[in-house]
Amino acid sequence: MPDFEPLYTAEEMRAAEAGHAADELMERAGALAAEAALQELHGATEWTVVCGGGANGGDGRIMARHLEAKGKQVRVVDAASGSGKLGEPDVIVDAIFGTGFHGTPRTDAAGLIERINAHPARVFSIDVPSGVDASTGEVLGAAVEADATVSFHGRKVGVVVAPGRFHAGRVRVADIGLDPAGTEHRLVLPEILHSIPRRGGRDNKYTSGHVLVVGGSPGLTGAPSLTAAAAFRADAGYVTVAARESALPVLEQRLLEAVKKPLPEALGDEAADAVLELAKKASAVALGPGLGRDDGARTLVRRLLAEIELPMVVDADALYELEPMAWGGPRVLTPHEGELKGLLGHDVKERRLAAVREAAERFDCVVVLKGADTLVAAPEREIMVAACGLPSLATAGTGDVLTGIAGAFLAKGVEPQRAAAAAAIAQQRASVEATQRAGLVASDLIDALPRALS
């Protein structure tokens, strides 16, 4: 089984369609759209198909013909007229804009989209919800809120990456007979976890991966505890936690299996020397959970980033005021949107793909932008998208869990971008495997990790 599924931009779809008769592709697309809609929206008898003037509208008109052939009552509305009535259907089909749309809908189109969204009928979009940029997921104006979307040939980037993903509803892929093609974005599949080494008969606790967690301050002991526990559950054989000395009594109570090492309260150069010595026995480092943001912490972070040659996950407080620098070894930065905004100096919420790509190039390392769609970018490489988790992941501490999993995979020698993508999938699968759906907390993910990885 493959580890990835291609995600297509508008340009990549045009390349895939080149050399094929447009009318034949449209006929297949319209028929498959009708089939997908009937399977998704059971019991609907009255349909209104809103058609734009381009190929997407053509798909909609052919879909309408196939719906009528199935005995459905169908009204076709010309979006260009601006005066078509939606009626009182069970389903509205959105065939206004296709994959070539970008920017902001014109006033008349925006008004039509708003009328569709306000209508009580269920909504089915063809290829991508109108108003969503198929190549980026960006939404700069009005956009259709679909209950389901059919995506031809392959998923478009815009139905997987936020904010577009939140407009698409359930997504079905319809094969219209095109050959697979290379893409700049790839959806990470759970099968990637099969490529992560697991402990074998010849392994011992050191060869299974030794993760050094650097973090933990008074009042912030939960973060390194979650990271260390997650590293163990992600199959690391040995975990050491280096924390401020005053935090150690709590860590001793919370962590049974991990080795704890005290660091000077002021951190700084003395603490950096101590961590550098500990790193000689480790195979990966997780830096930042609960570390604090004082001057001593920033000095420690800068030295460790510059001098440790091991692969390192950099999260939480270690990202604070971080500037591009010469890394001592492979680095994986794992910011959420707020932290990435701090690193780049501008908002990233509406332009997630562009932002994570900018960060990977600027910091010359792997960057993981966390979210419902976790984006994993590396300089001059495809962007990987992990998007199989549940909304329950939106709770404090889940980022610390991700850091521990990524640290464990790096400690096993997995290439950094693949390790980060696999860690995101493992965390997301744990949200599905966890017995708690409502009220899930981060430690529930740790308990579910062995099931997710198996």
Secondary structure as GFF3:
##gff-version 3
##sequence-region A 1 454
A	DSSP	beta_strand	4	7	.	.	.	ID=ss1
A	DSSP	alpha_helix	10	17	.	.	.	ID=ss2
A	DSSP	alpha_helix	22	40	.	.	.	ID=ss3
A	DSSP	beta_strand	46	51	.	.	.	ID=ss4
A	DSSP	alpha_helix	55	69	.	.	.	ID=ss5
A	DSSP	beta_strand	73	78	.	.	.	ID=ss6
A	DSSP	three_ten_helix	79	81	.	.	.	ID=ss7
A	DSSP	beta_strand	91	95	.	.	.	ID=ss8
A	DSSP	alpha_helix	107	118	.	.	.	ID=ss9
A	DSSP	beta_strand	122	126	.	.	.	ID=ss10
A	DSSP	beta_strand	148	152	.	.	.	ID=ss11
A	DSSP	three_ten_helix	157	159	.	.	.	ID=ss12
A	DSSP	alpha_helix	165	168	.	.	.	ID=ss13
A	DSSP	beta_strand	170	174	.	.	.	ID=ss14
A	DSSP	beta_strand	185	188	.	.	.	ID=ss15
A	DSSP	three_ten_helix	190	195	.	.	.	ID=ss16
A	DSSP	beta_strand	210	214	.	.	.	ID=ss17
A	DSSP	alpha_helix	222	233	.	.	.	ID=ss18
A	DSSP	beta_strand	238	244	.	.	.	ID=ss19
A	DSSP	three_ten_helix	245	247	.	.	.	ID=ss20
A	DSSP	alpha_helix	248	254	.	.	.	ID=ss21
A	DSSP	beta_strand	259	263	.	.	.	ID=ss22
A	DSSP	alpha_helix	268	279	.	.	.	ID=ss23
A	DSSP	beta_strand	284	287	.	.	.	ID=ss24
A	DSSP	alpha_helix	295	307	.	.	.	ID=ss25
A	DSSP	beta_strand	312	314	.	.	.	ID=ss26
A	DSSP	three_ten_helix	316	319	.	.	.	ID=ss27
A	DSSP	beta_strand	331	333	.	.	.	ID=ss28
A	DSSP	alpha_helix	337	344	.	.	.	ID=ss29
A	DSSP	alpha_helix	352	363	.	.	.	ID=ss30
A	DSSP	beta_strand	366	369	.	.	.	ID=ss31
A	DSSP	beta_strand	374	377	.	.	.	ID=ss32
A	DSSP	beta_strand	383	386	.	.	.	ID=ss33
A	DSSP	three_ten_helix	391	393	.	.	.	ID=ss34
A	DSSP	alpha_helix	398	411	.	.	.	ID=ss35
A	DSSP	alpha_helix	416	433	.	.	.	ID=ss36
A	DSSP	alpha_helix	442	453	.	.	.	ID=ss37
###
